[in-house]
Amino acid sequence: MVKDYFRSILTGTGVLFVLFGIATSIQYSLILLGVGVGIGSILYLLWRLL
């Protein structure tokens, strides 16, 4: 019974780490996308003004 308990704890911890990794990579991807769009719009506006 103790063995099953530790196995379930290890499985749950692994699943949480995987989900945390996916969530942070999605967050960083969205941040990079937002920065790219922001810099792109600023450069486009500067190009149109000049």
N, C-alpha and C positions, 0 to 999 in steps of 0.2 A: 504494500500500500504506500509506503514511504517512497519507493522507487517510482511509482506512477505519479505521485505528487511532485517530485523533483523533475520528472520528465515533462509534466504539464507546465511547470514554472519555466523551464528552459525553452519550451516551445512558444509559450506566450511572450517571453522576452525576445526571442528571435523575430517573431511576427511584429512586435512593436518596433524593433530596430529597423526592419525592412520598411514598414510604413513611415517611420520618421525619415528615413533616407529618401523615400519617394517624395514626401511632402517638402523637404528642404530643397531637393533638386528642382521641383516644380516652382517653388518660390524664387529660387535664384534664376531660373529661366524667365519667369515673368518680370523680375527686376531688370535683367539684361535686355529683354524685349522693350520694356518701357524706356530705359535709358537710350537704346538705339533709336526708337521712334522720336524721343525728345530731341536728341542731337540731330537726327535727320531733318526734323521740322525746322529747327533753328538754322541749320545750314541752308535749307531750301529758302527760308525767308530772307536770309542774308543775300543769297544768290539773286533772288527776285528784286531786292532793293537796289543792288548794285547793277 
